């Protein structure tokens, strides 16, 4: 059997593996569909993640350098690639009672032909019907961060809303804002393919951030008022500057992106100083959440799973392109790393 791994920075390969026997609390799954992440996982793949030589100290809540004798956060050679999978359970352990052989499920895991997962008290191992969309299912992870961003931005019916960065998180957030009844929904992304899908999903306007003054255009499209809420998923310094410019007086930017260090050019004077804007850093898995105890990560996950499985959210055009597993190493390097303008979120299909 084969699994997708990073053997060196920016080098993906398929490597052989053998499954160990499952434990009493585990299930074995034959995979039919999978997907990587295009954000934080890409930083790992390019060897630019802060987690390589740093770690987040939960007690102090600051990043600290790893000690010289500590393992690095990222080790190439057998580094798994991938985020979500869909498949069918082929074997269960003696203590598993909530699942049966033949159940179709979705959960977290790297891109490989089989998965061994905890199947006791694990709500993240989600059951699916036989005809449920695998494309929707593998958007379970980005949908969580989209919902958190929408809630943290306090998007309400009648608002003017902008979504910056039209990857999977941005596309799902944009759909949510449309369905919430936002008066104007604007998508911003330099990639034409993504802008076209955003229009299909209900955006009123889309902007190419490389071809216009996006902040000023947001003001123009909202009759000089600006956006009540902006959901920023790109992590680009120019995107943040445009967001500050396009924000309405006392509006909110939900900063969903996990940004790299910014170069010179971010100016928090000008519009930021005059317009009393708020920047809220949004992360669905940083608990307690702002609305705790009513809202927890589990509640967010439950809500988005129902949205995805009911068809309330449509991710059919978001999962693009789809490559066969045998070509997933080349596909990852091309569509996730080298030529991201050709993709939104890559899917991987397996022979049944």
Backbone torsions as a table, in degrees:
resi	resn	phi	psi	omega
1	UNK	NA	160.6	-174.6
2	UNK	-122.7	152.8	174.4
3	UNK	-138.0	152.4	-179.9
4	UNK	-93.2	124.7	-178.4
5	UNK	-138.6	162.2	171.5
6	UNK	-98.8	116.7	-179.6
7	UNK	-90.3	-17.0	177.7
8	UNK	-162.0	165.5	176.8
9	UNK	-53.7	125.8	176.8
10	UNK	66.1	22.7	176.4
11	UNK	-127.3	116.2	177.4
12	UNK	-108.5	143.4	178.5
13	UNK	-145.4	157.1	169.6
14	UNK	-93.1	127.7	-179.3
15	UNK	-123.0	151.0	178.0
16	UNK	-71.8	149.6	172.1
17	UNK	-152.4	163.9	172.8
18	UNK	-127.5	140.6	178.2
19	UNK	-78.3	141.3	170.8
20	UNK	-80.9	165.9	173.4
21	UNK	-63.5	144.0	179.8
22	UNK	-76.6	153.8	176.4
23	UNK	-87.9	172.9	-175.6
24	UNK	-61.6	-28.5	-176.9
25	UNK	-95.2	8.4	-170.4
26	UNK	-114.0	163.0	172.7
27	UNK	-129.4	150.3	175.7
28	UNK	-107.1	135.9	-174.5
29	UNK	-124.5	133.1	169.9
30	UNK	-90.3	123.2	-170.3
31	UNK	-85.6	138.9	175.6
32	UNK	-113.5	-25.4	-176.3
33	UNK	-154.8	148.7	-178.8
34	UNK	-155.3	169.3	179.2
35	UNK	-155.3	146.1	172.4
36	UNK	-90.7	175.4	167.5
37	UNK	-93.9	151.3	179.5
38	UNK	-107.8	3.0	-177.4
39	UNK	-111.3	-90.6	-175.7
40	UNK	-63.3	-34.2	179.1
41	UNK	-67.6	-32.2	177.5
42	UNK	-65.7	-37.5	176.8
43	UNK	-62.1	-38.9	175.2
44	UNK	-61.7	-48.4	-175.7
45	UNK	-61.3	-36.8	-179.8
46	UNK	-85.3	-2.2	178.2
47	UNK	65.1	38.1	178.3
48	UNK	-122.3	14.4	-178.9
49	UNK	-75.2	141.1	176.2
50	UNK	-69.4	-12.7	-178.7
51	UNK	-80.4	-8.3	178.8
52	UNK	-64.8	-53.6	-178.4
53	UNK	-109.1	-1.1	179.7
54	UNK	-125.5	168.6	177.0
55	UNK	-150.6	154.7	179.7
56	UNK	-92.3	120.2	-179.9
57	UNK	-85.1	111.2	-176.1
58	UNK	-66.7	-31.3	-179.7
59	UNK	-70.7	-48.2	-179.6
60	UNK	-86.6	-19.9	-177.3
61	UNK	56.9	47.4	174.4
62	UNK	-139.6	158.3	172.6
63	UNK	-79.3	136.6	177.1
64	UNK	-128.3	153.3	175.2
65	UNK	-72.5	142.3	173.5
66	UNK	-71.6	143.2	176.3
67	UNK	-65.3	156.0	-176.1
68	UNK	-59.7	-31.5	-178.0
69	UNK	-91.6	2.5	177.3
70	UNK	-84.8	150.0	173.0
71	UNK	-62.8	147.2	175.2
72	UNK	-70.5	155.3	-179.8
73	UNK	-71.0	-25.1	178.6
74	UNK	-129.1	125.7	177.1
75	UNK	-126.5	119.7	180.0
76	UNK	-82.3	165.9	-178.2
77	UNK	119.9	-52.9	178.9
78	UNK	-137.5	34.9	-176.1
79	UNK	-76.7	115.0	-176.6
80	UNK	-64.9	143.5	175.0
81	UNK	-118.4	138.4	179.1
82	UNK	126.1	161.1	-171.2
83	UNK	-133.2	-46.1	-175.3
84	UNK	-132.7	150.4	176.4
85	UNK	-141.4	157.9	171.8
86	UNK	-127.1	138.5	178.8
87	UNK	-170.3	-171.6	-176.7
88	UNK	-118.3	134.4	179.2
89	UNK	-70.5	128.0	179.9
90	UNK	-111.0	-13.2	-177.1
91	UNK	-158.9	141.0	177.0
92	UNK	-130.3	151.4	177.2
93	UNK	-80.5	170.1	-173.4
94	UNK	-64.0	-27.9	-176.7
95	UNK	-92.9	-0.1	-177.0
96	UNK	-83.4	121.0	-179.0
97	UNK	-121.3	-19.0	-175.9
98	UNK	-87.9	-10.2	-176.8
99	UNK	-131.7	157.5	179.3
100	UNK	-135.8	158.0	174.0
101	UNK	-58.6	132.6	-177.9
102	UNK	101.5	-14.2	177.2
103	UNK	-67.2	138.1	174.2
104	UNK	-93.1	130.7	-172.2
105	UNK	-138.5	163.6	173.6
106	UNK	-133.4	142.2	175.4
107	UNK	-164.0	-175.2	177.7
108	UNK	-81.3	141.9	174.9
109	UNK	169.0	160.0	179.6
110	UNK	-71.9	172.7	-178.8
111	UNK	-85.1	108.2	-179.8
112	UNK	-158.7	169.3	-172.3
113	UNK	-74.2	-28.6	178.4
114	UNK	-134.8	158.8	176.1
115	UNK	-131.8	141.6	169.7
116	UNK	-115.3	118.3	-171.6
117	UNK	-131.5	152.6	172.4
118	UNK	-64.9	130.3	-177.8
119	UNK	-123.6	22.0	176.2
120	UNK	-122.6	120.6	-179.6
121	UNK	54.3	46.0	-179.7
122	UNK	-125.7	91.3	-177.4
123	UNK	-67.9	-17.3	179.9
124	UNK	-74.9	-11.1	172.7
125	UNK	-89.3	95.6	-168.5
126	UNK	-94.4	127.5	175.4
127	UNK	-75.8	146.3	179.3
128	UNK	-132.8	152.2	171.9
129	UNK	-74.2	164.7	-177.6
130	UNK	-65.2	-27.8	-176.9
131	UNK	-104.8	6.7	178.5
132	UNK	-68.3	149.5	-175.8
133	UNK	-71.2	121.2	174.5
134	UNK	-67.1	-32.1	178.2
135	UNK	-64.2	-43.4	176.0
136	UNK	-62.9	-42.1	-174.8
137	UNK	-61.1	-42.8	-176.9
138	UNK	-75.3	-2.1	171.8
139	UNK	-93.3	10.1	177.3
140	UNK	-56.0	-42.1	-179.9
141	UNK	-70.7	-55.3	-179.3
142	UNK	-62.1	-30.3	-179.3
143	UNK	-63.7	-31.2	178.6
144	UNK	-63.1	-43.9	-177.8
145	UNK	-74.7	-29.2	174.0
146	UNK	-65.6	-47.1	-179.4
147	UNK	-63.6	-42.3	178.0
148	UNK	-60.7	-41.9	179.4
149	UNK	-63.9	-42.0	178.4
150	UNK	-62.8	-43.2	-179.7
151	UNK	-70.1	-41.3	-179.5
152	UNK	-67.5	-28.1	176.3
153	UNK	-80.6	-7.7	178.3
154	UNK	58.3	46.2	178.9
155	UNK	-69.7	131.2	-179.0
156	UNK	-131.9	158.7	176.8
157	UNK	-53.4	137.1	-179.9
158	UNK	90.4	-9.4	-179.7
159	UNK	-72.4	154.9	165.2
160	UNK	-90.8	122.6	-172.9
161	UNK	-127.8	139.4	175.4
162	UNK	-122.2	135.7	172.4
163	UNK	-115.0	119.3	-178.1
164	UNK	-104.6	123.2	-176.5
165	UNK	93.1	105.2	-172.7
166	UNK	-107.8	50.6	165.4
167	UNK	-80.9	-161.7	-176.4
168	UNK	-61.9	-44.5	-179.7
169	UNK	-62.3	-47.7	-178.8
170	UNK	-62.9	-42.1	-179.5
171	UNK	-63.6	-40.1	-179.9
172	UNK	-70.9	-41.9	177.0
173	UNK	-60.8	-40.8	179.0
174	UNK	-60.4	-44.6	176.9
175	UNK	-59.0	-42.9	-179.7
176	UNK	-61.2	-42.9	-178.8
177	UNK	-65.7	-39.2	176.0
178	UNK	-60.8	-47.1	-176.5
179	UNK	-70.6	-24.7	176.5
180	UNK	-74.5	-11.6	178.9
181	UNK	91.8	27.1	174.8
182	UNK	-59.8	141.9	-176.6
183	UNK	-69.3	-44.4	179.0
184	UNK	-132.7	129.1	176.9
185	UNK	-122.5	121.6	-177.0
186	UNK	-118.8	128.9	174.5
187	UNK	-103.9	138.9	-178.5
188	UNK	-125.6	122.9	177.6
189	UNK	-166.0	143.0	179.6
190	UNK	-76.8	-10.5	-174.2
191	UNK	-95.7	118.9	-175.5
192	UNK	-59.6	-42.2	-179.6
193	UNK	-55.4	-42.4	-179.4
194	UNK	-71.1	-38.6	178.6
195	UNK	-63.1	-38.8	-179.9
196	UNK	-65.3	-40.0	177.4
197	UNK	-66.6	-38.5	178.7
198	UNK	-60.1	-40.9	176.5
199	UNK	-62.9	-40.8	178.6
200	UNK	-63.0	-31.9	-178.5
201	UNK	-87.3	1.4	171.5
202	UNK	117.9	1.3	177.7
203	UNK	-61.4	140.0	176.2
204	UNK	-77.1	-36.4	-179.9
205	UNK	-143.5	153.6	170.7
206	UNK	-131.5	147.8	-177.9
207	UNK	-126.6	136.5	171.1
208	UNK	-88.8	108.9	-173.4
209	UNK	-67.4	-15.0	177.7
210	UNK	-91.3	-7.2	-174.2
211	UNK	-115.4	1.2	-179.2
212	UNK	-155.8	170.2	170.7
213	UNK	-83.9	92.5	-170.2
214	UNK	-60.1	-39.5	179.2
215	UNK	-60.8	-45.2	179.8
216	UNK	-67.6	-37.8	178.4
217	UNK	-64.8	-36.3	176.2
218	UNK	-60.9	-43.0	177.3
219	UNK	-63.6	-42.4	-179.3
220	UNK	-63.0	-42.2	-177.3
221	UNK	-73.6	-12.8	179.0
222	UNK	-115.7	27.3	176.5
223	UNK	55.8	44.1	176.5
224	UNK	74.9	-5.5	-177.2
225	UNK	-72.8	-43.8	-174.2
226	UNK	95.4	-178.7	-176.6
227	UNK	-88.2	130.5	172.4
228	UNK	-65.6	-35.9	-178.1
229	UNK	-142.0	137.5	174.6
230	UNK	-126.9	130.0	177.6
231	UNK	-107.5	110.3	-172.7
232	UNK	-103.4	113.5	-176.7
233	UNK	-115.5	-1.5	-171.4
234	UNK	-85.4	-32.8	-176.7
235	UNK	75.8	14.0	-177.9
236	UNK	-92.8	136.6	-176.7
237	UNK	-62.0	-39.7	-179.9
238	UNK	-68.3	-32.4	177.3
239	UNK	-65.5	-40.3	178.4
240	UNK	-67.3	-40.5	178.8
241	UNK	-63.0	-42.3	177.5
242	UNK	-65.2	-36.5	179.1
243	UNK	-63.9	-43.3	178.3
244	UNK	-61.3	-39.5	180.0
245	UNK	-69.9	-36.8	-176.6
246	UNK	-87.1	-4.1	-176.9
247	UNK	-76.3	139.5	175.2
248	UNK	-69.8	162.4	177.0
249	UNK	-56.0	126.8	178.7
250	UNK	64.5	21.6	175.9
251	UNK	-78.0	178.5	-174.7
252	UNK	-127.1	131.8	169.7
253	UNK	-102.9	118.3	171.4
254	UNK	-90.0	111.1	-174.6
255	UNK	-92.8	96.3	-174.8
256	UNK	-87.5	-28.2	-174.5
257	UNK	-63.5	148.9	170.9
258	UNK	-100.4	87.2	-167.2
259	UNK	-77.2	152.6	169.7
260	UNK	-84.5	171.0	177.4
261	UNK	-56.9	135.6	-179.5
262	UNK	-82.2	141.6	170.2
263	UNK	-75.8	177.5	175.1
264	UNK	-60.0	144.4	177.1
265	UNK	136.4	-20.2	177.1
266	UNK	-76.5	124.1	-176.0
267	UNK	-123.5	108.3	-177.2
268	UNK	-90.1	7.5	170.1
269	UNK	-84.0	-145.2	177.0
270	UNK	47.3	-125.0	-174.7
271	UNK	-59.9	-39.2	-179.4
272	UNK	-59.8	-38.9	-178.5
273	UNK	-73.9	-35.7	-174.2
274	UNK	-85.3	-28.2	-166.2
275	UNK	-104.2	8.7	172.2
276	UNK	55.4	33.9	-179.4
277	UNK	-72.1	157.5	179.0
278	UNK	-118.2	136.2	171.9
279	UNK	-114.4	118.4	-179.7
280	UNK	-110.9	122.6	177.8
281	UNK	-80.5	124.0	-169.3
282	UNK	-116.0	127.1	179.3
283	UNK	-151.6	114.0	-173.0
284	UNK	-62.6	-24.9	-174.9
285	UNK	-104.0	10.1	172.4
286	UNK	-91.9	105.1	-176.9
287	UNK	-108.0	148.6	3.5
288	UNK	-75.0	144.3	179.0
289	UNK	-73.3	163.2	-177.3
290	UNK	-55.9	-29.8	-178.3
291	UNK	-104.0	21.1	175.1
292	UNK	-63.5	142.2	8.6
293	UNK	-91.5	0.0	-179.2
294	UNK	-66.6	-39.4	-178.9
295	UNK	-114.1	123.7	174.8
296	UNK	-121.9	171.5	176.9
297	UNK	-61.4	-38.8	179.9
298	UNK	-60.8	-40.6	178.8
299	UNK	-64.0	-42.6	176.7
300	UNK	-58.3	-45.1	-178.8
301	UNK	-65.0	-42.4	178.2
302	UNK	-60.3	-43.9	-177.0
303	UNK	-65.1	-47.3	-176.8
304	UNK	-70.6	-32.3	177.0
305	UNK	-61.9	-43.4	177.1
306	UNK	-64.0	-39.6	176.6
307	UNK	-60.2	-41.3	-177.7
308	UNK	-72.4	-43.1	-176.2
309	UNK	-77.3	-25.0	178.7
310	UNK	-82.3	-12.8	-175.8
311	UNK	87.1	4.2	176.4
312	UNK	-58.9	-38.8	173.0
313	UNK	-102.8	144.3	-179.0
314	UNK	-121.6	112.0	-177.6
315	UNK	-110.6	13.9	-176.8
316	UNK	-58.9	-42.0	-179.3
317	UNK	-87.4	-10.0	179.1
318	UNK	-78.3	-37.5	178.2
319	UNK	-81.0	97.9	-174.4
320	UNK	-163.2	126.3	3.0
321	UNK	-85.1	175.4	172.9
322	UNK	-114.9	128.9	-179.2
323	UNK	-121.4	148.7	174.2
324	UNK	-68.1	149.2	-177.4
325	UNK	-53.7	-38.3	-178.2
326	UNK	-60.9	-22.2	-179.5
327	UNK	-109.5	14.5	-173.1
328	UNK	-69.3	-30.0	178.2
329	UNK	-65.5	-49.5	177.1
330	UNK	-63.2	-39.4	179.4
331	UNK	-63.3	-42.8	179.4
332	UNK	-61.7	-46.7	-178.6
333	UNK	-64.4	-37.1	-177.1
334	UNK	-78.5	-56.5	-168.1
335	UNK	-84.9	-28.6	179.7
336	UNK	-90.8	-41.0	-172.4
337	UNK	-102.3	-59.3	-167.7
338	UNK	-79.8	-42.1	-174.4
339	UNK	-128.7	62.6	-175.7
340	UNK	-63.8	-17.6	178.5
341	UNK	-67.6	-12.8	179.8
342	UNK	-90.8	-0.5	-173.4
343	UNK	-139.1	166.5	166.3
344	UNK	-114.0	-65.2	172.3
345	UNK	-143.0	118.9	-175.4
346	UNK	-71.0	137.5	171.7
347	UNK	-109.7	152.9	179.3
348	UNK	-127.0	124.7	-179.1
349	UNK	-108.6	144.4	-178.5
350	UNK	-114.6	147.4	173.8
351	UNK	-66.1	136.6	-179.4
352	UNK	-85.3	NA	NA
